[in-house]
């Protein structure tokens, strides 16, 4: 079956460009150019991906992202933004976007990001049958099949990207990863200049699983190198 993709973008030229490129990935694409109407459509039925502009009439991308993340059904979100400041990128990630692209972007980069999100969702939906199905590290519990995480018995809501990042760390305890390595292994691409995406996700992940994010016991910083997962 074709994947169902919703594009919420008020710039007609960009919306058509995205529609053409994503349709070429065997996807059925619906385009809506108004924020409120786009949110209603996104909530009306399951979508495999929502490509979401940050600046929209009616309801902006951050509000739409926040509403979708409040739903029990998980919907991958790729955010588009004409803004280039770190604050705007971090805000999108803080609201739960899985990834983002800054306009103007190349069609190759767009398709790479979309493919990476689809690979991630497929991997999480169909985990390998061999190996342990749960991970227990101190007070942290990861159920791989159910894609559930709890800390000290309290369920933690993670995005697909956060879950994959945590699982990758937990599957390689003690190993130090640079941001570039994590970008390549977890995001599926290694474009220079996007390493800050890794840092933003790690900060959000720490805020959710660490008792004190400023003194993390699980995801620790190795200064000058990167990060490692501590299981002792």
C-alpha positions in Angstrom: 0.0 0.0 0.0 1.1 3.6 -0.7 2.1 5.7 2.3 -0.2 8.5 3.1 1.5 11.9 3.4 -0.1 15.2 4.4 1.6 18.4 3.4 0.6 21.6 5.2 2.2 24.5 3.4 0.8 27.8 2.4 3.4 28.6 -0.3 1.8 27.1 -3.5 5.2 26.6 -5.3 6.9 24.9 -2.4 3.8 22.7 -1.7 3.8 21.6 -5.3 7.5 20.9 -5.3 7.1 18.8 -2.1 4.1 17.0 -3.5 5.9 16.0 -6.7 9.0 14.8 -4.9 7.2 12.8 -2.2 4.7 11.3 -4.8 7.8 9.9 -6.5 8.5 7.8 -3.4 5.2 5.9 -4.0 3.2 8.1 -1.6 -0.3 9.4 -1.9 0.1 13.1 -1.0 -2.6 15.5 0.1 -1.8 19.3 0.2 -3.5 21.8 2.5 -2.5 25.5 2.6 -4.2 26.6 5.8 -3.0 25.7 9.3 -6.4 25.1 11.0 -7.7 23.1 8.0 -4.4 21.1 8.0 -4.7 20.3 11.7 -8.3 19.1 11.3 -7.2 16.9 8.4 -4.2 15.5 10.3 -6.5 14.6 13.2 -9.2 13.1 11.0 -7.3 9.9 9.9 -3.9 8.2 10.2 -1.0 9.6 8.1 2.4 8.0 7.7 4.0 11.5 7.6 3.0 15.1 8.0 5.3 17.7 6.3 4.5 20.9 8.2 5.4 24.5 7.5 6.3 26.5 10.6 4.6 29.8 9.5 1.0 29.2 8.5 -2.3 31.2 8.5 -4.9 30.1 11.0 -2.6 27.9 13.2 1.2 27.9 13.0 3.3 24.8 12.7 4.3 24.7 16.4 0.6 24.7 17.5 -0.2 21.9 15.0 2.9 19.9 16.1 1.9 20.3 19.8 -1.7 19.1 19.1 -0.5 16.1 17.1 1.9 15.1 19.9 -1.0 15.2 22.4 -2.8 12.5 20.4 -2.3 8.8 21.4 -1.6 7.9 17.8 2.0 8.7 16.8 2.4 10.6 13.5 5.9 11.4 12.2 6.4 15.1 11.5 9.0 16.8 9.2 8.9 20.5 9.8 9.7 23.1 7.1 10.9 26.6 8.2 12.0 29.7 6.4 13.7 30.8 9.6 17.3 29.8 10.2 17.9 30.7 13.8 18.8 27.9 16.3 15.9 29.0 18.5 13.3 28.3 15.8 14.8 24.9 15.0 14.9 23.9 18.7 11.4 25.1 19.2 10.2 22.7 16.5 12.1 19.8 18.0 10.9 20.7 21.5 7.3 20.4 20.2 8.1 16.9 19.0 9.0 17.2 15.3 11.1 14.3 14.2 13.2 16.4 11.8 13.2 19.7 10.0 14.4 21.4 6.8 15.3 25.0 6.5 14.2 26.8 3.3 15.5 26.9 0.7 16.3 23.2 0.6 17.3 20.8 -2.2 15.0 18.2 -3.5 17.7 15.6 -2.8 17.8 16.6 0.9 14.0 16.5 1.1 13.8 13.0 -0.3 16.7 11.9 2.0 14.9 13.2 5.1 11.6 11.6 4.1 13.2 8.2 3.4 15.1 8.4 6.7 11.8 8.9 8.6 10.1 6.0 6.8 13.1 3.7 7.5 12.9 4.7 11.2 9.2 4.0 11.4 9.6 0.7 9.6 12.4 -0.4 11.9 10.5 0.5 15.0 7.4 -1.3 13.7 9.3 -4.4 12.7 12.1 -5.0 15.2 14.5 -7.9 14.6 13.3 -11.1 16.1 16.6 -12.1 17.7 18.1 -10.5 20.7 16.5 -9.2 24.0 13.0 -7.7 23.7 13.5 -5.5 26.7 16.3 -3.4 28.1 16.6 -2.7 31.9 19.2 -0.2 33.0 18.9 0.8 36.7 15.5 2.6 36.9 15.1 2.8 33.1 13.0 0.2 31.3 12.7 -0.1 27.5 10.1 -2.5 25.9 11.3 -2.8 22.3 8.2 -4.6 21.0 5.7 -2.2 22.5 8.0 0.9 22.0 7.4 1.9 25.6 9.8 3.5 28.0 9.4 4.0 31.7 11.6 5.4 34.4 11.1 4.4 38.1 7.8 2.9 36.9 6.5 6.1 35.3 5.7 5.9 31.6 7.7 8.3 29.4 6.3 9.6 26.1 9.0 9.7 23.4 8.9 10.5 19.7 10.0 7.9 17.3 13.4 9.6 16.9 13.9 9.9 20.6 13.0 6.3 21.1 15.5 5.1 18.4 18.2 7.4 19.8 17.7 6.0 23.3 17.6 2.4 22.1 20.8 2.9 20.1 22.6 4.3 23.1 21.3 1.5 25.4 22.3 -1.1 22.8 25.9 0.2 22.9 26.6 0.9 26.5 29.9 2.6 27.3 30.7 3.4 23.6 31.4 7.0 22.9 29.7 8.5 19.8 30.4 11.8 18.1 27.4 13.8 17.0 28.3 13.0 13.4 28.2 9.3 14.1 24.8 9.6 15.8 23.5 11.6 12.9 24.5 9.0 10.5 23.4 6.0 12.5 20.1 7.3 13.9 19.0 9.9 11.4 20.3 8.0 8.4 22.2 10.9 6.8 25.4 12.7 7.6 25.1 16.3 6.3 27.6 18.5 7.9 26.1 21.4 9.8 23.2 19.4 11.2 25.0 18.0 14.3 23.1 20.5 16.5 20.0 18.4 15.7 21.6 15.6 17.7 22.3 17.9 20.6 18.7 19.2 20.7 17.3 15.7 20.7 19.7 14.6 23.5 18.7 17.6 25.6 15.0 16.7 25.2 15.7 13.1 25.9 17.6 13.9 29.0 14.8 16.2 30.2 12.4 13.2 30.0 14.5 10.3 31.4 17.0 11.9 33.7 16.3 12.7 37.4 18.6 15.7 37.0 19.2 16.6 33.3 22.2 18.8 34.4 23.8 15.7 36.1 22.7 12.9 33.8 23.3 9.3 34.9 22.3 7.7 31.5 23.4 9.8 28.6 26.6 11.4 29.6 28.7 14.0 27.7 32.3 13.1 26.9 33.8 16.5 26.5 35.5 17.2 23.2 34.2 13.9 21.7 30.5 13.3 22.0 28.2 11.2 24.2 28.0 7.8 25.8 25.4 5.7 27.6 26.3 4.7 31.1 24.7 1.4 32.4 26.6 1.2 35.7 
